[in-house]
């Protein structure tokens, strides 16, 4: 078995553009779930809004920058749409509304034919040419040995991780401010926050909208990296992958979402490559797992890993154990 | 009697000239009524609380004391009625706005913000913080000086309530009694002019009870108005200037502690000898 190749591939995925997109989405969800205690089960709807905002705008002849604006404005509108009717109610209602709204949006996007605005199940392709035309990196391979990216991958990756760094800085600064302190108070007990004169509803709405915009940025990055959007890449399970990342990193921690995204993608890629190699060299007989099962088995392993994490390290990789113990009250 | 309940459509009578400020009760409740289904939880014809006094609200379980608190503080909505705080009509205002106007409540089941430090519990209560606005939150110079002043004030308050050594601990690690003290100290950080305390001594050991009572008396001496729900009659008798007794949503007795304790209706309500139809 070529273990070096397996590791190199795993690291390449862990630091690749897709991991950066998931990290962006996780920073947003961490603001919702980790800091404010909002149960947003429809983060994928924000990602879809960002992705389609760019794709549809460019497809209709608009410039790329307008697509970004459309995506961000769309996410703000979506956040208000989710939040206004539900945030006065208990957290469960937001969860119900968002999980349904994600599916409603996906069904809506895939419902038209090829000539419709979103091109239905066919999706939209090749809308990010302007983005790649601006690539400053020359043609070639960047990296060491098997751990290398094409100039195209490097460009998405640099933009992606720069964006992650920027939004992490902003969110960390917000979390340390009195504004962030109110969010944590709401997470702990919203009636207590209300009794101290805080307008809980407005804070929750702000949190939902800002986190949602970060989700939209993640969606844009995914769409640009693939040069393609399709409604069926935005299944509800995507939201839960981002939740897994937030929990893995430690909800409410500053760098948890970023570390979580890197570890998550490393594990996904490593189990996939390792299992395939192991089957290829005969360590695992084809009668037990064949290569077509690998895609499913790796998620089983990720699930088992998350269960282990919850049992032995419930605070996540970067969370604080004392906080979890306080939850036992 | 319910005959007076409806027929609210006529315009309000012209208001008389305002009396001098000291004579205006800090809290006035008029015809406040709350029903849960067929159960009348609160039906208070009129209740005034004078400035700078300690008033105890007593009554058997289910008398509507906590519901009254919830209504007055905007945590629940009544079917009808109005109430005035500091001469201003605050009926139907949302809870956070009533709190900002200077009436701060505590809860029967203490609401310590467990996964925040004791100090952060105090700081979050500070009123009108510039850094609590989203955009200024991003720019620390706009709020840093206010934050420092707030930290200083919190330190003084924590020392007064003997919680200063716990300042950096998680609030969730405090004992039940310490949480009650923290909740009281936190309420004071919001600079209220009136406190509504829901069972401030419930589940607290006798030494801390004394400490809480001393604080409450000291606050009254500083001009604070306090309305509190309490089941411990020793506490009620020792600190309150006035006792209001509720039963089945209504005020059945109102007066000095001794007078209320001797009132037949109160004794009936607690012992349940003669029930009113």
Interface residues (C-beta under 8 A of the other chain):
Chain A: X170 X173 X174 X177 X178 X179 X180 X181 X182 X184 X185 X187 X188 X189 X191 X192 X193 X194 X195 X196 X197 X198 X199 X200 X206 X322 X323 X326 X327 X329
Chain B: X73 X75 X94 X95 X96 X97 X99 X100 X104 X105 X106 X107 X111 X113 X114 X115 X116 X120 X123 X124 X125 X126 X127 X129 X130 X131 X132 X133 X134 X137 X138 X140 X143 X147 X170 X172 X173 X186 X187 X190
